[in-house]
Amino acid sequence: EVERTRKLIEAACRGYRITKMKTVEDKLVYSGVTHQEFVYEVTGRTITGCRRKGKIFWLTLTGEGRLPVMHFGMNGMVMLKGETPSWYVRRPKERRNIWPPKYNKFIMELEPQQGSVSDEPRELAFTDSRRLGRLRLVPQPVEQHPPVSKLGFDPVLSYPTIEEFRELLKKKRGTVKGMIMDQSFSAGVGNWVADEILYQARLHPACPVPSLNDDQIESLHRQIREVPQKAVDVNAEHKKFPEDWLFRWRWKKGAKQANGKKKAIAIQEALDSDEDPVDIVPKNRTFLALPDGKPATLDFIEIGGRTTALVRELQKMPEGVDIKPKIPRPRKDREGSVCRDPASIERLADMSCLGRQCADFSVIKYRGNATCAEEGGCRYRGEEIGDTETQGECTIRSSKTLLDSLPAEQDHNLSQRRADHQTEKR
């Protein structure tokens, strides 16, 4: 997609002078620079070309100033007024003829100059609805400054030999998918490209890099080059991707695809409709086929926080190597529990509700100390416990205080309760 954008700018904007810029303030998208600075440094200069490395591209301009360096993020896009946009995946409400485009971060007004590629005024816009893209100003030469200087090899522009590739792999210890998605290793390989590379190489995405044998390394080396090159050769037009690519099927999560004939027909009808979302299921096919002609089973797992598609029958872990179980991160909203019964001790995951009640049965958080985040103090059966108040919060310094506060005449098993609590703590 980024190479397609680079070609578009080269073909449509080279030789044009940036006479005016309209920008939208966005402190997240504009990185290390304000939108006013962006306008000040770019306006009045002439576009001499567009360059790219990995997912990052930049305009080359006349003059000695900094250059605009851009990154699309998840769904950023460059649009040329009057031209059909090249959506990554087109959504139902996205239309061709709306200008200025929704979610634009800047619009360049371009005037032709002597020697420009055309003699008609043009407008170029950068859009990003999810605000994951980045707009920067970087000193020249761009390749010698971050973020471009931190990128690894580009599979299309500067591919290493098999010997160099083996040397790079010697330093890696994580999963094979995590490695090829690391932009400091292979610049430009994103989530779906990584899945396609590993499917074509018949490698399980969670396979540890040190477990790869020589044949697998050679296959991986070949596919890291071939998959991006094929996508670039068809100008990232998804309908022209090979029909046996996982990409053509991965967007519809499910089990055996042989059962989805009606669904595939409906998808194709949407594909043929100009107003429906772009889909890329091959015509006259209802499932991704295995080498023996049977339908493949698509599995979806999570690796490095990214949804990962694979074909169960073809992408297997090496013998004797197991997939490491995912260790869930603790969630903050699980750190609280409500004492519904003030006389009870409840265990909720790694949190304890130790026989206490906040005013209005509010949430009690427990991390060694118990905190009642409600004004009015913490109460046990109508009696205040604890004497520390800070900004409306009553903090009991240790959970033992709660048990000590329990009236003996109201709890005949105090010793056992204390022993159970100590066991839970251990």
Disulfide bonds with the S-S distance in Angstrom:
Cys339-Cys353 1.97
Cys358-Cys372 2.15
